[in-house]
Amino acid sequence: MSHPQSTPPDFSAYVETETCDADYTLAIKNKGRPPRSWRWEIYAVGKNKPVGRSEFFETMSEATRTGKAALAKFRSSRTG
C-alpha cells in the first residue's frame, strides 16, 4: 500500500490517537508528488489545521515511524 501508484492521491491514514492534557491524532497522508509523497500531520481535537507537520517521505512506513516519534516528543513538550 505504500507504493505511490497503488494509493490514491489525498489518501489519509489516521494512525494513532493519544490522550494527555488534550487529545492529539497522528495522520499519515499521501499528499506530495512521487517519489516523496508521504507526510505526517498532528492534529488537536477540534482543530482543522495541523499543529505539526513533516516534510515528505518516500514510504508510508517511514512517515509513520517518524510521525510516532514526533507525536511523543510533541506530547512531552506539552506536558511539562
Secondary structure, DSSP 8 states (H G I E B T S, - for coil): --SGGGS-TTEEEEEEEEESSSEEEEEEEEEEETTEEEEEEEEETT-SS-SEE---BSSHHHHHHHHHHHHHHHHHHHH-
